[in-house]
Amino acid sequence: MFTEEDILAAEEALRRAMLSSDVAALDALLSDDLVFVSHTGQLFDKEADLAPHRSGALRLTRLDITEQELRYLSAGAVVVVRASVSGEFQGARFEGDFRYTRVWQVVDDAPQVITAHCTAVV
């Protein structure tokens, strides 16, 4: 069984991997069956989620977590965070406040994100 500290450590590893576009770390933290709903409502699988990091189209310069809630499930956890994010996407600067909901499951003795949702906080 994973502890709250394990899930929060995985969340921090995910934050660091997103900031540095560490595709290998992201690959390990994201389930092969990932379903991600972006702030625009688009659905992405794992490869589509990794593609902008891999190509350099997405470069985050700030990803500060301002709120975090964790709830355990029988085989994982749900984490809801609020984050201030800035960077560039396809050469265009962006910044905003977003809320992410991630469902973590344990796969091969390691937590992985199986599904995630992002919404802009206005």
N, C-alpha and C positions, 0 to 999 in steps of 0.2 A: 504494500500500500504506500502510496506517495503522500508525503506530508505537505502542509501548506508551504513550507519553506522550499520544497522541491518544485512545486508549481510556480512559485514566485521567482525562483532561480531560473526556471525555464522561460518565464516571461521576460526577465532581464536579458537572458541570452538572445531571445528573439528581438528585443529592442536593439541590442548591440549589433546583431547580424543585419537588421534592417538599415541601421545607420551606416554601416560599412559596406553594404551590398555584398555581404559574405554569403555567396550562393551555396557553398558547401554546408555551412551552418544552417542556413534557411532550409536546405534540402532535408537535413536531419530533423529539424524541428516541425516540419510540415508533413502531414500524412499524405501518402500517395493518393488518397481518396478525398483530398481537400476540396471543399466548396467554400469559396469566398464571395461575399456580396459586397461590392464597393459602395462608396458614398453616392454614386450615381445610379445604383441599382443593377449594375452589370454583374453577371456571374462569371467567376474565374475558377479554373481548376488549378492544380499545383503548377503545372508548366507555364500556364498563362500568368500566374502570380509571380513566378520566378523570372520570366522573360525580361521585364524592364530592368531588373537588377543585373541580370546577366549581360544585357546589351549596353548598359550604361545610360539608358533613357531616363531612369529614375535615380536621382541622387538626393538623399536626405541630408540636411545639414543640422536639423534639430528634431528631436523626438523626446519631448519631456512629458513624463507621466505626472498628471496632477491629481488624479483620483484613481483608486483601485479597489474593486470588490471581488471577493472569491467565494464561490459556493461549490461544495463537494457534490459529486454524483456518485453512483455506485461504482462506476468504472472510470472515473476521471474528475474533471472539475470545469466549471464555467467561470471565466474571469471577464469582468467588465472594467475597462479603463477609459479614462478621459486623457487625451494627449494633445499637446500643442506641437504641431508639425510644420516644418518648413523645408524647402528644397527646390529642386528643379525637376520638371517632367517634360521630356522632349524639348529641352532648351527654354521652357517657360517657367519663371519663378512662381512659387505658390507658398502660401502659408495659411494655416487654419487651425481650428479647434475641432477635434474629432472624438467620437466615442466608439470604441471597439468592443465587441463581444466575441470572445473566443471560447470554443469548447475544446478542452484538452482530454485526450484519451491516452492510456498507457499502451504502447506498442513495443514489443521486444524489450521490456523493462525500462523504457524511456518515454517521457511525455511528448506527445505530438498534437498539433492543432489539427482537428478533423473538420471543423467548420468555423467560419468567422464572418462577422458582419461589421461594416463601418458606416457611420452616419456623421454628417457635418453637424456641429453644434452651432446654432445661430442665436 
